Amino acid sequence: MVIKLKEECGFLFTQKLEQMFKDIKLSEELTVEFKQSPLGKNNAVELNVKVLTTGNWPNEQKDLSYSYLPPEINDCMS
């Protein structure tokens, strides 16, 4: 689908979409790597994180301060 869009509309039209797919793939790889690490194996919560490239994904302006996250997730983040 992306290739056809690129052919019809050009590279700039699909650039962000391609980066979004790369972000999804990277997130999956990092999740597998984390779950195989000692911290991931001993983790009390099922953690599913997506890594997104700024400017490529639609977003709402919200204050997503880490202080609002549960301690178990803050532990995983560190």
N, CA, C and O atoms as a Tripos MOL2 file, in Angstrom:
@<TRIPOS>MOLECULE
protein
  312   311    78     0     0
PROTEIN
NO_CHARGES

@<TRIPOS>ATOM
      1 N           0.8180   -1.1840    0.0000 N.3       1 MET1
      2 CA          0.0000    0.0000    0.0000 C.3       1 MET1
      3 C           0.8720    1.2640    0.0000 C.2       1 MET1
      4 O           0.6270    2.2050   -0.7550 O.2       1 MET1
      5 N           1.8950    1.2590    0.8650 N.am      2 VAL2
      6 CA          2.7660    2.4340    0.9610 C.3       2 VAL2
      7 C           3.5190    2.6480   -0.3500 C.2       2 VAL2
      8 O           3.6790    3.7830   -0.7970 O.2       2 VAL2
      9 N           3.9730    1.5780   -0.9560 N.am      3 ILE3
     10 CA          4.6980    1.6900   -2.2320 C.3       3 ILE3
     11 C           3.8050    2.2940   -3.3070 C.2       3 ILE3
     12 O           4.2400    3.1530   -4.0750 O.2       3 ILE3
     13 N           2.5600    1.8440   -3.3580 N.am      4 LYS4
     14 CA          1.6300    2.3880   -4.3560 C.3       4 LYS4
     15 C           1.3490    3.8690   -4.0910 C.2       4 LYS4
     16 O           1.2910    4.6680   -5.0260 O.2       4 LYS4
     17 N           1.1780    4.2320   -2.8250 N.am      5 LEU5
     18 CA          0.9760    5.6400   -2.4820 C.3       5 LEU5
     19 C           2.1890    6.4800   -2.8780 C.2       5 LEU5
     20 O           2.0460    7.5900   -3.3910 O.2       5 LEU5
     21 N           3.3820    5.9390   -2.6350 N.am      6 LYS6
     22 CA          4.6060    6.6610   -2.9840 C.3       6 LYS6
     23 C           4.6950    6.8670   -4.4940 C.2       6 LYS6
     24 O           5.0810    7.9400   -4.9560 O.2       6 LYS6
     25 N           4.3370    5.8400   -5.2590 N.am      7 GLU7
     26 CA          4.3700    5.9570   -6.7180 C.3       7 GLU7
     27 C           3.3760    6.9960   -7.2230 C.2       7 GLU7
     28 O           3.6720    7.7530   -8.1470 O.2       7 GLU7
     29 N           2.2110    7.0260   -6.6170 N.am      8 GLU8
     30 CA          1.1550    7.9440   -7.0760 C.3       8 GLU8
     31 C           1.3240    9.3650   -6.5540 C.2       8 GLU8
     32 O           1.0760   10.3350   -7.2690 O.2       8 GLU8
     33 N           1.7500    9.4740   -5.2960 N.am      9 CYS9
     34 CA          1.7450   10.7940   -4.6490 C.3       9 CYS9
     35 C           3.1290   11.3530   -4.3500 C.2       9 CYS9
     36 O           3.2570   12.5350   -4.0300 O.2       9 CYS9
     37 N           4.1520   10.5390   -4.4460 N.am     10 GLY10
     38 CA          5.5070   11.0180   -4.1970 C.3      10 GLY10
     39 C           6.0220   10.6770   -2.8100 C.2      10 GLY10
     40 O           5.2660   10.3240   -1.9050 O.2      10 GLY10
     41 N           7.3300   10.7960   -2.6770 N.am     11 PHE11
     42 CA          8.0250   10.4240   -1.4480 C.3      11 PHE11
     43 C           7.5680   11.2450   -0.2470 C.2      11 PHE11
     44 O           7.3580   10.6930    0.8340 O.2      11 PHE11
     45 N           7.4120   12.5480   -0.4210 N.am     12 LEU12
     46 CA          7.0600   13.4080    0.7090 C.3      12 LEU12
     47 C           5.6940   13.0620    1.2940 C.2      12 LEU12
     48 O           5.4650   13.2350    2.4910 O.2      12 LEU12
     49 N           4.7980   12.5790    0.4560 N.am     13 PHE13
     50 CA          3.4560   12.2250    0.9180 C.3      13 PHE13
     51 C           3.4890   11.0350    1.8720 C.2      13 PHE13
     52 O           2.6910   10.9770    2.8070 O.2      13 PHE13
     53 N           4.3880   10.0940    1.6560 N.am     14 THR14
     54 CA          4.4300    8.8710    2.4620 C.3      14 THR14
     55 C           5.5430    8.8540    3.5060 C.2      14 THR14
     56 O           5.6670    7.8830    4.2520 O.2      14 THR14
     57 N           6.3370    9.8880    3.5710 N.am     15 GLN15
     58 CA          7.4970    9.9090    4.4540 C.3      15 GLN15
     59 C           7.1080    9.6690    5.9230 C.2      15 GLN15
     60 O           7.7150    8.8320    6.5920 O.2      15 GLN15
     61 N           6.1160   10.3880    6.4200 N.am     16 LYS16
     62 CA          5.7110   10.2120    7.8130 C.3      16 LYS16
     63 C           5.0930    8.8340    8.0450 C.2      16 LYS16
     64 O           5.3210    8.2110    9.0820 O.2      16 LYS16
     65 N           4.3190    8.3680    7.0850 N.am     17 LEU17
     66 CA          3.7090    7.0450    7.2090 C.3      17 LEU17
     67 C           4.7730    5.9570    7.3050 C.2      17 LEU17
     68 O           4.6510    5.0380    8.1140 O.2      17 LEU17
     69 N           5.8090    6.0580    6.4890 N.am     18 GLU18
     70 CA          6.8950    5.0750    6.5440 C.3      18 GLU18
     71 C           7.6010    5.1160    7.8930 C.2      18 GLU18
     72 O           7.9590    4.0720    8.4370 O.2      18 GLU18
     73 N           7.8030    6.3150    8.4350 N.am     19 GLN19
     74 CA          8.4440    6.4380    9.7490 C.3      19 GLN19
     75 C           7.5600    5.8440   10.8330 C.2      19 GLN19
     76 O           8.0650    5.2640   11.7930 O.2      19 GLN19
     77 N           6.2540    5.9800   10.6940 N.am     20 MET20
     78 CA          5.3350    5.3930   11.6650 C.3      20 MET20
     79 C           5.4700    3.8660   11.6790 C.2      20 MET20
     80 O           5.4800    3.2560   12.7480 O.2      20 MET20
     81 N           5.5730    3.2490   10.5020 N.am     21 PHE21
     82 CA          5.7680    1.8000   10.4370 C.3      21 PHE21
     83 C           7.1170    1.4000   11.0360 C.2      21 PHE21
     84 O           7.2170    0.3630   11.6920 O.2      21 PHE21
     85 N           8.1470    2.2060   10.8200 N.am     22 LYS22
     86 CA          9.4590    1.9250   11.4150 C.3      22 LYS22
     87 C           9.3890    2.0280   12.9340 C.2      22 LYS22
     88 O          10.0060    1.2320   13.6420 O.2      22 LYS22
     89 N           8.6360    3.0100   13.4350 N.am     23 ASP23
     90 CA          8.4630    3.1570   14.8840 C.3      23 ASP23
     91 C           7.7950    1.9220   15.4840 C.2      23 ASP23
     92 O           8.1990    1.4480   16.5460 O.2      23 ASP23
     93 N           6.7810    1.4080   14.8100 N.am     24 ILE24
     94 CA          6.0820    0.2220   15.2960 C.3      24 ILE24
     95 C           7.0330   -0.9710   15.3540 C.2      24 ILE24
     96 O           7.0470   -1.7120   16.3360 O.2      24 ILE24
     97 N           7.8210   -1.1530   14.3040 N.am     25 LYS25
     98 CA          8.7780   -2.2610   14.2470 C.3      25 LYS25
     99 C           9.8330   -2.1270   15.3530 C.2      25 LYS25
    100 O          10.1500   -3.1040   16.0320 O.2      25 LYS25
    101 N          10.3700   -0.9260   15.5300 N.am     26 LEU26
    102 CA         11.3570   -0.6860   16.5860 C.3      26 LEU26
    103 C          10.7580   -0.9590   17.9600 C.2      26 LEU26
    104 O          11.4220   -1.5480   18.8120 O.2      26 LEU26
    105 N           9.5250   -0.5450   18.1880 N.am     27 SER27
    106 CA          8.8670   -0.7820   19.4710 C.3      27 SER27
    107 C           8.7290   -2.2650   19.7500 C.2      27 SER27
    108 O           8.9480   -2.7100   20.8770 O.2      27 SER27
    109 N           8.3670   -3.0340   18.7350 N.am     28 GLU28
    110 CA          8.2440   -4.4810   18.9080 C.3      28 GLU28
    111 C           9.5880   -5.1050   19.2630 C.2      28 GLU28
    112 O           9.6660   -5.9600   20.1450 O.2      28 GLU28
    113 N          10.6490   -4.6760   18.5750 N.am     29 GLU29
    114 CA         11.9850   -5.2160   18.8400 C.3      29 GLU29
    115 C          12.4540   -4.8600   20.2500 C.2      29 GLU29
    116 O          13.0190   -5.7030   20.9470 O.2      29 GLU29
    117 N          12.2210   -3.6150   20.6720 N.am     30 LEU30
    118 CA         12.6350   -3.1880   22.0100 C.3      30 LEU30
    119 C          11.8410   -3.9110   23.0950 C.2      30 LEU30
    120 O          12.3810   -4.2140   24.1590 O.2      30 LEU30
    121 N          10.5720   -4.1870   22.8350 N.am     31 THR31
    122 CA          9.7460   -4.9120   23.8070 C.3      31 THR31
    123 C          10.2700   -6.3260   24.0010 C.2      31 THR31
    124 O          10.3660   -6.7990   25.1330 O.2      31 THR31
    125 N          10.6090   -7.0040   22.9190 N.am     32 VAL32
    126 CA         11.1590   -8.3630   23.0130 C.3      32 VAL32
    127 C          12.4830   -8.3270   23.7790 C.2      32 VAL32
    128 O          12.7240   -9.1650   24.6480 O.2      32 VAL32
    129 N          13.3310   -7.3650   23.4570 N.am     33 GLU33
    130 CA         14.6260   -7.2360   24.1350 C.3      33 GLU33
    131 C          14.4420   -6.9830   25.6300 C.2      33 GLU33
    132 O          15.1470   -7.5700   26.4510 O.2      33 GLU33
    133 N          13.4920   -6.1070   25.9860 N.am     34 PHE34
    134 CA         13.2410   -5.8110   27.3980 C.3      34 PHE34
    135 C          12.7240   -7.0480   28.1320 C.2      34 PHE34
    136 O          13.1670   -7.3430   29.2420 O.2      34 PHE34
    137 N          11.7880   -7.7690   27.5130 N.am     35 LYS35
    138 CA         11.2060   -8.9440   28.1730 C.3      35 LYS35
    139 C          12.2310  -10.0480   28.3790 C.2      35 LYS35
    140 O          12.0530  -10.8950   29.2540 O.2      35 LYS35
    141 N          13.3030  -10.0570   27.5900 N.am     36 GLN36
    142 CA         14.3610  -11.0560   27.7470 C.3      36 GLN36
    143 C          15.4210  -10.6150   28.7530 C.2      36 GLN36
    144 O          16.2470  -11.4250   29.1730 O.2      36 GLN36
    145 N          15.4050   -9.3430   29.1430 N.am     37 SER37
    146 CA         16.3840   -8.8360   30.1020 C.3      37 SER37
    147 C          16.0050   -9.2770   31.5190 C.2      37 SER37
    148 O          14.8590   -9.6550   31.7600 O.2      37 SER37
    149 N          16.9600   -9.2310   32.4610 N.am     38 PRO38
    150 CA         16.6470   -9.6160   33.8460 C.3      38 PRO38
    151 C          15.5020   -8.7940   34.4490 C.2      38 PRO38
    152 O          14.6530   -9.3430   35.1530 O.2      38 PRO38
    153 N          15.4740   -7.5050   34.1830 N.am     39 LEU39
    154 CA         14.4020   -6.6640   34.7250 C.3      39 LEU39
    155 C          13.0580   -7.0510   34.1270 C.2      39 LEU39
    156 O          12.0520   -7.0930   34.8350 O.2      39 LEU39
    157 N          13.0350   -7.3290   32.8480 N.am     40 GLY40
    158 CA         11.7900   -7.7020   32.1870 C.3      40 GLY40
    159 C          11.2510   -9.0340   32.6700 C.2      40 GLY40
    160 O          10.0380   -9.2220   32.7610 O.2      40 GLY40
    161 N          12.1510   -9.9630   32.9790 N.am     41 LYS41
    162 CA         11.7260  -11.2770   33.4640 C.3      41 LYS41
    163 C          11.1940  -11.2150   34.8860 C.2      41 LYS41
    164 O          10.3140  -11.9910   35.2590 O.2      41 LYS41
    165 N          11.7270  -10.2920   35.6820 N.am     42 ASN42
    166 CA         11.3330  -10.1790   37.0900 C.3      42 ASN42
    167 C          10.3160   -9.0620   37.3120 C.2      42 ASN42
    168 O          10.0830   -8.6560   38.4500 O.2      42 ASN42
    169 N           9.7260   -8.5760   36.2650 N.am     43 ASN43
    170 CA          8.8110   -7.4550   36.3520 C.3      43 ASN43
    171 C           7.4350   -7.9230   36.8080 C.2      43 ASN43
    172 O           6.9400   -8.9610   36.3680 O.2      43 ASN43
    173 N           6.8250   -7.1450   37.6930 N.am     44 ALA44
    174 CA          5.5150   -7.5060   38.2430 C.3      44 ALA44
    175 C           4.3580   -7.0870   37.3310 C.2      44 ALA44
    176 O           3.2270   -7.5290   37.5380 O.2      44 ALA44
    177 N           4.6160   -6.2550   36.3380 N.am     45 VAL45
    178 CA          3.5510   -5.7670   35.4590 C.3      45 VAL45
    179 C           3.8380   -6.1700   34.0180 C.2      45 VAL45
    180 O           4.9920   -6.3500   33.6310 O.2      45 VAL45
    181 N           2.7860   -6.3070   33.2370 N.am     46 GLU46
    182 CA          2.9210   -6.5420   31.7940 C.3      46 GLU46
    183 C           3.0480   -5.1720   31.1430 C.2      46 GLU46
    184 O           2.0880   -4.4020   31.1210 O.2      46 GLU46
    185 N           4.2150   -4.8700   30.6190 N.am     47 LEU47
    186 CA          4.4960   -3.5450   30.0800 C.3      47 LEU47
    187 C           4.5150   -3.5950   28.5650 C.2      47 LEU47
    188 O           5.1940   -4.4320   27.9700 O.2      47 LEU47
    189 N           3.7620   -2.6880   27.9380 N.am     48 ASN48
    190 CA          3.7160   -2.5870   26.4860 C.3      48 ASN48
    191 C           3.9160   -1.1140   26.1210 C.2      48 ASN48
    192 O           3.0280   -0.2870   26.3310 O.2      48 ASN48
    193 N           5.0890   -0.7980   25.5720 N.am     49 VAL49
    194 CA          5.4650    0.5820   25.3020 C.3      49 VAL49
    195 C           5.6560    0.7760   23.8080 C.2      49 VAL49
    196 O           6.1740   -0.1090   23.1270 O.2      49 VAL49
    197 N           5.2460    1.9170   23.2990 N.am     50 LYS50
    198 CA          5.4630    2.2770   21.8990 C.3      50 LYS50
    199 C           6.3990    3.4700   21.8450 C.2      50 LYS50
    200 O           6.1900    4.4670   22.5360 O.2      50 LYS50
    201 N           7.4360    3.3620   21.0170 N.am     51 VAL51
    202 CA          8.3820    4.4480   20.8070 C.3      51 VAL51
    203 C           7.9410    5.1870   19.5550 C.2      51 VAL51
    204 O           7.8330    4.5910   18.4830 O.2      51 VAL51
    205 N           7.6850    6.4860   19.6870 N.am     52 LEU52
    206 CA          7.1770    7.2760   18.5730 C.3      52 LEU52
    207 C           8.1380    8.4070   18.2420 C.2      52 LEU52
    208 O           8.6860    9.0530   19.1350 O.2      52 LEU52
    209 N           8.3330    8.6380   16.9660 N.am     53 THR53
    210 CA          9.1710    9.7380   16.5190 C.3      53 THR53
    211 C           8.3500   11.0270   16.5490 C.2      53 THR53
    212 O           7.2710   11.0970   15.9620 O.2      53 THR53
    213 N           8.8640   12.0300   17.2280 N.am     54 THR54
    214 CA          8.1650   13.3070   17.3440 C.3      54 THR54
    215 C           7.8860   13.9010   15.9730 C.2      54 THR54
    216 O           8.7560   13.9210   15.1030 O.2      54 THR54
    217 N           6.6730   14.3800   15.7920 N.am     55 GLY55
    218 CA          6.3190   15.0640   14.5570 C.3      55 GLY55
    219 C           5.7220   14.1810   13.4800 C.2      55 GLY55
    220 O           5.2170   14.6920   12.4810 O.2      55 GLY55
    221 N           5.7650   12.8680   13.6560 N.am     56 ASN56
    222 CA          5.2160   11.9740   12.6440 C.3      56 ASN56
    223 C           3.8590   11.4120   13.0200 C.2      56 ASN56
    224 O           3.1310   10.9180   12.1600 O.2      56 ASN56
    225 N           3.5170   11.4790   14.2820 N.am     57 TRP57
    226 CA          2.2610   10.9090   14.7560 C.3      57 TRP57
    227 C           1.3110   12.0330   15.1670 C.2      57 TRP57
    228 O           1.7480   13.0420   15.7200 O.2      57 TRP57
    229 N           0.0190   11.8660   14.9000 N.am     58 PRO58
    230 CA         -0.9500   12.8540   15.4000 C.3      58 PRO58
    231 C          -0.9400   12.8220   16.9220 C.2      58 PRO58
    232 O          -0.8560   11.7470   17.5170 O.2      58 PRO58
    233 N          -1.0230   13.9690   17.5500 N.am     59 ASN59
    234 CA         -1.0060   13.9840   19.0080 C.3      59 ASN59
    235 C          -1.8220   15.1460   19.5460 C.2      59 ASN59
    236 O          -2.1270   16.1090   18.8420 O.2      59 ASN59
    237 N          -2.1590   15.0190   20.8120 N.am     60 GLU60
    238 CA         -2.8130   16.0860   21.5350 C.3      60 GLU60
    239 C          -1.7870   16.6380   22.5140 C.2      60 GLU60
    240 O          -0.9560   15.8950   23.0370 O.2      60 GLU60
    241 N          -1.8470   17.9170   22.7550 N.am     61 GLN61
    242 CA         -0.9240   18.5250   23.7070 C.3      61 GLN61
    243 C          -1.4120   18.2360   25.1210 C.2      61 GLN61
    244 O          -2.3720   18.8480   25.5910 O.2      61 GLN61
    245 N          -0.7510   17.3060   25.7940 N.am     62 LYS62
    246 CA         -1.0850   16.9410   27.1630 C.3      62 LYS62
    247 C           0.1880   16.9110   27.9790 C.2      62 LYS62
    248 O           1.2720   16.6540   27.4540 O.2      62 LYS62
    249 N           0.0500   17.1750   29.2590 N.am     63 ASP63
    250 CA          1.1780   17.0520   30.1710 C.3      63 ASP63
    251 C           1.2720   15.5950   30.5920 C.2      63 ASP63
    252 O           0.4700   15.1250   31.3980 O.2      63 ASP63
    253 N           2.2460   14.8800   30.0500 N.am     64 LEU64
    254 CA          2.4160   13.4690   30.3650 C.3      64 LEU64
    255 C           3.6210   13.2720   31.2750 C.2      64 LEU64
    256 O           4.5130   12.4720   30.9900 O.2      64 LEU64
    257 N           3.6270   14.0030   32.3510 N.am     65 SER65
    258 CA          4.7400   13.9350   33.2880 C.3      65 SER65
    259 C           4.8640   12.5310   33.8840 C.2      65 SER65
    260 O           3.8610   11.8890   34.1980 O.2      65 SER65
    261 N           6.0800   12.0730   34.0300 N.am     66 TYR66
    262 CA          6.3230   10.7480   34.5740 C.3      66 TYR66
    263 C           5.8740   10.6280   36.0300 C.2      66 TYR66
    264 O           5.6910    9.5170   36.5250 O.2      66 TYR66
    265 N           5.6990   11.7310   36.7080 N.am     67 SER67
    266 CA          5.3000   11.6660   38.1110 C.3      67 SER67
    267 C           3.8940   11.0970   38.2770 C.2      67 SER67
    268 O           3.5240   10.7100   39.3860 O.2      67 SER67
    269 N           3.1040   11.0350   37.2090 N.am     68 TYR68
    270 CA          1.7450   10.5100   37.2860 C.3      68 TYR68
    271 C           1.6910    9.0030   37.0750 C.2      68 TYR68
    272 O           0.6260    8.4020   37.2180 O.2      68 TYR68
    273 N           2.7930    8.3930   36.7450 N.am     69 LEU69
    274 CA          2.8100    6.9680   36.4710 C.3      69 LEU69
    275 C           2.9590    6.1720   37.7610 C.2      69 LEU69
    276 O           3.5790    6.6500   38.7120 O.2      69 LEU69
    277 N           2.3990    4.9630   37.8070 N.am     70 PRO70
    278 CA          2.5580    4.1100   38.9940 C.3      70 PRO70
    279 C           4.0300    3.7760   39.2360 C.2      70 PRO70
    280 O           4.8180    3.7390   38.2910 O.2      70 PRO70
    281 N           4.4040    3.5370   40.4800 N.am     71 PRO71
    282 CA          5.8080    3.2450   40.8110 C.3      71 PRO71
    283 C           6.3720    2.0510   40.0330 C.2      71 PRO71
    284 O           7.5540    2.0490   39.6880 O.2      71 PRO71
    285 N           5.5480    1.0390   39.7540 N.am     72 GLU72
    286 CA          6.0180   -0.1330   39.0300 C.3      72 GLU72
    287 C           6.4920    0.2340   37.6190 C.2      72 GLU72
    288 O           7.4760   -0.3150   37.1240 O.2      72 GLU72
    289 N           5.7860    1.1570   36.9850 N.am     73 ILE73
    290 CA          6.1780    1.5860   35.6380 C.3      73 ILE73
    291 C           7.4010    2.4960   35.7070 C.2      73 ILE73
    292 O           8.2830    2.4030   34.8540 O.2      73 ILE73
    293 N           7.4670    3.3700   36.7050 N.am     74 ASN74
    294 CA          8.6700    4.1990   36.8760 C.3      74 ASN74
    295 C           9.8980    3.3290   37.0830 C.2      74 ASN74
    296 O          10.9710    3.6580   36.5780 O.2      74 ASN74
    297 N           9.7670    2.2180   37.8200 N.am     75 ASP75
    298 CA         10.8830    1.2950   38.0140 C.3      75 ASP75
    299 C          11.3450    0.7100   36.6910 C.2      75 ASP75
    300 O          12.5450    0.6080   36.4360 O.2      75 ASP75
    301 N          10.3930    0.3250   35.8480 N.am     76 CYS76
    302 CA         10.7410   -0.2330   34.5320 C.3      76 CYS76
    303 C          11.4380    0.8140   33.6710 C.2      76 CYS76
    304 O          12.3840    0.4960   32.9490 O.2      76 CYS76
    305 N          10.9780    2.0500   33.7430 N.am     77 MET77
    306 CA         11.5520    3.0980   32.9230 C.3      77 MET77
    307 C          13.0060    3.3700   33.2970 C.2      77 MET77
    308 O          13.8380    3.6430   32.4310 O.2      77 MET77
    309 N          13.2990    3.2960   34.5770 N.am     78 SER78
    310 CA         14.6850    3.5760   34.9960 C.3      78 SER78
    311 C          15.5830    2.4050   34.6250 C.2      78 SER78
    312 O          16.7850    2.4410   34.8900 O.2      78 SER78
@<TRIPOS>BOND
     1     1     2 1
     2     2     3 1
     3     3     4 2
     4     3     5 am
     5     5     6 1
     6     6     7 1
     7     7     8 2
     8     7     9 am
     9     9    10 1
    10    10    11 1
    11    11    12 2
    12    11    13 am
    13    13    14 1
    14    14    15 1
    15    15    16 2
    16    15    17 am
    17    17    18 1
    18    18    19 1
    19    19    20 2
    20    19    21 am
    21    21    22 1
    22    22    23 1
    23    23    24 2
    24    23    25 am
    25    25    26 1
    26    26    27 1
    27    27    28 2
    28    27    29 am
    29    29    30 1
    30    30    31 1
    31    31    32 2
    32    31    33 am
    33    33    34 1
    34    34    35 1
    35    35    36 2
    36    35    37 am
    37    37    38 1
    38    38    39 1
    39    39    40 2
    40    39    41 am
    41    41    42 1
    42    42    43 1
    43    43    44 2
    44    43    45 am
    45    45    46 1
    46    46    47 1
    47    47    48 2
    48    47    49 am
    49    49    50 1
    50    50    51 1
    51    51    52 2
    52    51    53 am
    53    53    54 1
    54    54    55 1
    55    55    56 2
    56    55    57 am
    57    57    58 1
    58    58    59 1
    59    59    60 2
    60    59    61 am
    61    61    62 1
    62    62    63 1
    63    63    64 2
    64    63    65 am
    65    65    66 1
    66    66    67 1
    67    67    68 2
    68    67    69 am
    69    69    70 1
    70    70    71 1
    71    71    72 2
    72    71    73 am
    73    73    74 1
    74    74    75 1
    75    75    76 2
    76    75    77 am
    77    77    78 1
    78    78    79 1
    79    79    80 2
    80    79    81 am
    81    81    82 1
    82    82    83 1
    83    83    84 2
    84    83    85 am
    85    85    86 1
    86    86    87 1
    87    87    88 2
    88    87    89 am
    89    89    90 1
    90    90    91 1
    91    91    92 2
    92    91    93 am
    93    93    94 1
    94    94    95 1
    95    95    96 2
    96    95    97 am
    97    97    98 1
    98    98    99 1
    99    99   100 2
   100    99   101 am
   101   101   102 1
   102   102   103 1
   103   103   104 2
   104   103   105 am
   105   105   106 1
   106   106   107 1
   107   107   108 2
   108   107   109 am
   109   109   110 1
   110   110   111 1
   111   111   112 2
   112   111   113 am
   113   113   114 1
   114   114   115 1
   115   115   116 2
   116   115   117 am
   117   117   118 1
   118   118   119 1
   119   119   120 2
   120   119   121 am
   121   121   122 1
   122   122   123 1
   123   123   124 2
   124   123   125 am
   125   125   126 1
   126   126   127 1
   127   127   128 2
   128   127   129 am
   129   129   130 1
   130   130   131 1
   131   131   132 2
   132   131   133 am
   133   133   134 1
   134   134   135 1
   135   135   136 2
   136   135   137 am
   137   137   138 1
   138   138   139 1
   139   139   140 2
   140   139   141 am
   141   141   142 1
   142   142   143 1
   143   143   144 2
   144   143   145 am
   145   145   146 1
   146   146   147 1
   147   147   148 2
   148   147   149 am
   149   149   150 1
   150   150   151 1
   151   151   152 2
   152   151   153 am
   153   153   154 1
   154   154   155 1
   155   155   156 2
   156   155   157 am
   157   157   158 1
   158   158   159 1
   159   159   160 2
   160   159   161 am
   161   161   162 1
   162   162   163 1
   163   163   164 2
   164   163   165 am
   165   165   166 1
   166   166   167 1
   167   167   168 2
   168   167   169 am
   169   169   170 1
   170   170   171 1
   171   171   172 2
   172   171   173 am
   173   173   174 1
   174   174   175 1
   175   175   176 2
   176   175   177 am
   177   177   178 1
   178   178   179 1
   179   179   180 2
   180   179   181 am
   181   181   182 1
   182   182   183 1
   183   183   184 2
   184   183   185 am
   185   185   186 1
   186   186   187 1
   187   187   188 2
   188   187   189 am
   189   189   190 1
   190   190   191 1
   191   191   192 2
   192   191   193 am
   193   193   194 1
   194   194   195 1
   195   195   196 2
   196   195   197 am
   197   197   198 1
   198   198   199 1
   199   199   200 2
   200   199   201 am
   201   201   202 1
   202   202   203 1
   203   203   204 2
   204   203   205 am
   205   205   206 1
   206   206   207 1
   207   207   208 2
   208   207   209 am
   209   209   210 1
   210   210   211 1
   211   211   212 2
   212   211   213 am
   213   213   214 1
   214   214   215 1
   215   215   216 2
   216   215   217 am
   217   217   218 1
   218   218   219 1
   219   219   220 2
   220   219   221 am
   221   221   222 1
   222   222   223 1
   223   223   224 2
   224   223   225 am
   225   225   226 1
   226   226   227 1
   227   227   228 2
   228   227   229 am
   229   229   230 1
   230   230   231 1
   231   231   232 2
   232   231   233 am
   233   233   234 1
   234   234   235 1
   235   235   236 2
   236   235   237 am
   237   237   238 1
   238   238   239 1
   239   239   240 2
   240   239   241 am
   241   241   242 1
   242   242   243 1
   243   243   244 2
   244   243   245 am
   245   245   246 1
   246   246   247 1
   247   247   248 2
   248   247   249 am
   249   249   250 1
   250   250   251 1
   251   251   252 2
   252   251   253 am
   253   253   254 1
   254   254   255 1
   255   255   256 2
   256   255   257 am
   257   257   258 1
   258   258   259 1
   259   259   260 2
   260   259   261 am
   261   261   262 1
   262   262   263 1
   263   263   264 2
   264   263   265 am
   265   265   266 1
   266   266   267 1
   267   267   268 2
   268   267   269 am
   269   269   270 1
   270   270   271 1
   271   271   272 2
   272   271   273 am
   273   273   274 1
   274   274   275 1
   275   275   276 2
   276   275   277 am
   277   277   278 1
   278   278   279 1
   279   279   280 2
   280   279   281 am
   281   281   282 1
   282   282   283 1
   283   283   284 2
   284   283   285 am
   285   285   286 1
   286   286   287 1
   287   287   288 2
   288   287   289 am
   289   289   290 1
   290   290   291 1
   291   291   292 2
   292   291   293 am
   293   293   294 1
   294   294   295 1
   295   295   296 2
   296   295   297 am
   297   297   298 1
   298   298   299 1
   299   299   300 2
   300   299   301 am
   301   301   302 1
   302   302   303 1
   303   303   304 2
   304   303   305 am
   305   305   306 1
   306   306   307 1
   307   307   308 2
   308   307   309 am
   309   309   310 1
   310   310   311 1
   311   311   312 2
@<TRIPOS>SUBSTRUCTURE
     1 MET1         2 RESIDUE 1 A MET
     2 VAL2         6 RESIDUE 1 A VAL
     3 ILE3        10 RESIDUE 1 A ILE
     4 LYS4        14 RESIDUE 1 A LYS
     5 LEU5        18 RESIDUE 1 A LEU
     6 LYS6        22 RESIDUE 1 A LYS
     7 GLU7        26 RESIDUE 1 A GLU
     8 GLU8        30 RESIDUE 1 A GLU
     9 CYS9        34 RESIDUE 1 A CYS
    10 GLY10       38 RESIDUE 1 A GLY
    11 PHE11       42 RESIDUE 1 A PHE
    12 LEU12       46 RESIDUE 1 A LEU
    13 PHE13       50 RESIDUE 1 A PHE
    14 THR14       54 RESIDUE 1 A THR
    15 GLN15       58 RESIDUE 1 A GLN
    16 LYS16       62 RESIDUE 1 A LYS
    17 LEU17       66 RESIDUE 1 A LEU
    18 GLU18       70 RESIDUE 1 A GLU
    19 GLN19       74 RESIDUE 1 A GLN
    20 MET20       78 RESIDUE 1 A MET
    21 PHE21       82 RESIDUE 1 A PHE
    22 LYS22       86 RESIDUE 1 A LYS
    23 ASP23       90 RESIDUE 1 A ASP
    24 ILE24       94 RESIDUE 1 A ILE
    25 LYS25       98 RESIDUE 1 A LYS
    26 LEU26      102 RESIDUE 1 A LEU
    27 SER27      106 RESIDUE 1 A SER
    28 GLU28      110 RESIDUE 1 A GLU
    29 GLU29      114 RESIDUE 1 A GLU
    30 LEU30      118 RESIDUE 1 A LEU
    31 THR31      122 RESIDUE 1 A THR
    32 VAL32      126 RESIDUE 1 A VAL
    33 GLU33      130 RESIDUE 1 A GLU
    34 PHE34      134 RESIDUE 1 A PHE
    35 LYS35      138 RESIDUE 1 A LYS
    36 GLN36      142 RESIDUE 1 A GLN
    37 SER37      146 RESIDUE 1 A SER
    38 PRO38      150 RESIDUE 1 A PRO
    39 LEU39      154 RESIDUE 1 A LEU
    40 GLY40      158 RESIDUE 1 A GLY
    41 LYS41      162 RESIDUE 1 A LYS
    42 ASN42      166 RESIDUE 1 A ASN
    43 ASN43      170 RESIDUE 1 A ASN
    44 ALA44      174 RESIDUE 1 A ALA
    45 VAL45      178 RESIDUE 1 A VAL
    46 GLU46      182 RESIDUE 1 A GLU
    47 LEU47      186 RESIDUE 1 A LEU
    48 ASN48      190 RESIDUE 1 A ASN
    49 VAL49      194 RESIDUE 1 A VAL
    50 LYS50      198 RESIDUE 1 A LYS
    51 VAL51      202 RESIDUE 1 A VAL
    52 LEU52      206 RESIDUE 1 A LEU
    53 THR53      210 RESIDUE 1 A THR
    54 THR54      214 RESIDUE 1 A THR
    55 GLY55      218 RESIDUE 1 A GLY
    56 ASN56      222 RESIDUE 1 A ASN
    57 TRP57      226 RESIDUE 1 A TRP
    58 PRO58      230 RESIDUE 1 A PRO
    59 ASN59      234 RESIDUE 1 A ASN
    60 GLU60      238 RESIDUE 1 A GLU
    61 GLN61      242 RESIDUE 1 A GLN
    62 LYS62      246 RESIDUE 1 A LYS
    63 ASP63      250 RESIDUE 1 A ASP
    64 LEU64      254 RESIDUE 1 A LEU
    65 SER65      258 RESIDUE 1 A SER
    66 TYR66      262 RESIDUE 1 A TYR
    67 SER67      266 RESIDUE 1 A SER
    68 TYR68      270 RESIDUE 1 A TYR
    69 LEU69      274 RESIDUE 1 A LEU
    70 PRO70      278 RESIDUE 1 A PRO
    71 PRO71      282 RESIDUE 1 A PRO
    72 GLU72      286 RESIDUE 1 A GLU
    73 ILE73      290 RESIDUE 1 A ILE
    74 ASN74      294 RESIDUE 1 A ASN
    75 ASP75      298 RESIDUE 1 A ASP
    76 CYS76      302 RESIDUE 1 A CYS
    77 MET77      306 RESIDUE 1 A MET
    78 SER78      310 RESIDUE 1 A SER
